[in-house]
Amino acid sequence: MQCTMYKYTLEKKSLKHICPKCGKKRFVRYVDQEKKEYLSNEVGRCDREVKCAYHYTPKAFFKNRGQLYEPIIINKDLQPKSKKGSSFHSDRDLQDTLMDYDKNIFIIYLKTQFENKEVQKMIQDYQVGTASYWYNSTVFWQIDENKNIRGAKIIKYNHSGKRTQYINWLHAIQLKEGKISSFQLNQCLFGLHLTKKYQKTIAIVESEKTACVMSLLFDKYLWLATGSLKGLTKEKIECLKERKIILYPDLGKVGETASPFEQWKVKCNEFEKSGFDIGISDLLEQKATSLHREKGYDLADYFLENRNKKPRKIISTHQQKYIDFYLKNQNLKTLIDVFDLQDENGNRINL
Ligand SMILES: [Zn+2]
């Protein structure tokens, strides 16, 4: 758990000082939140944004004095908002993002791949939002099984559905804008709030995008995301102990020392030892080509590319039973074709 806050913020009281540039009493000074005192009296912002626009930032101040500038305070005990020490967003924060889907680049992309109605359902389930004020990015809310709103990760995509380097968090934006003074981010799995609604097998992937896309391609599983490779922790899956879980790691890059599969395999074994009903899929690892790796394919990309391929030859009558059943569902056929699937006895179905 981590508490992050800005060390220097503009004073929140309506107290105004004399502006060093224009001389009007419209000047807001910066406060050192750790020492609870003002910085030097020329450090601040004039609120006559057009006519004066004076703004001397703490960053510039420390730079000019040749001093080290440390803008962030981490792991300070700053009035946690709940007993567990996690901060939560308000329902209002959430609702404010559930709009502007015609501007949301990721959603626009999804609508080129899927039926509008399907995409709408996915948005409603996962509560995917839009940050139109921040590059028309996509907001992935982390809502836990008790409906606490733990965090909101904001990611900008390009028009072919690929993630860009622009990633932010709503609480970071709110801190910067002075709307809140501290926030203790305690992340949970993306999609966790759906575990009470759907009693399906849980499939865990790395990225939020993959979870969204896979839920559209294959809704026999409930798709959750860790948010990052290192985001798969025992603490995060503890509440899923009674459920059947399958991990679907992403593809590793060429030359990487330990692939995502290898890293998650180690964790999978640990979780299994401590009583989880958990398995891991290695078929993407086996089937992906070096080209896929070079292109940085994730599970969703791979699936989208393979979803229209015909199934390969059926090799046993035992499997025919599954094929007949599964062929009724085109998405499921794709999943068997590209990935492993287990039958009710836990045996892998091979095509
Ligand atoms: Zn001024």
Boltz pocket constraint, residues with backbone or C-beta under 6 A from the ligand:
constraints:
  - pocket:
      binder: B
      contacts: [[A, 19], [A, 20], [A, 21], [A, 22], [A, 23], [A, 24], [A, 26], [A, 46], [A, 47], [A, 48], [A, 52], [A, 53], [A, 54]]
      max_distance: 6.0
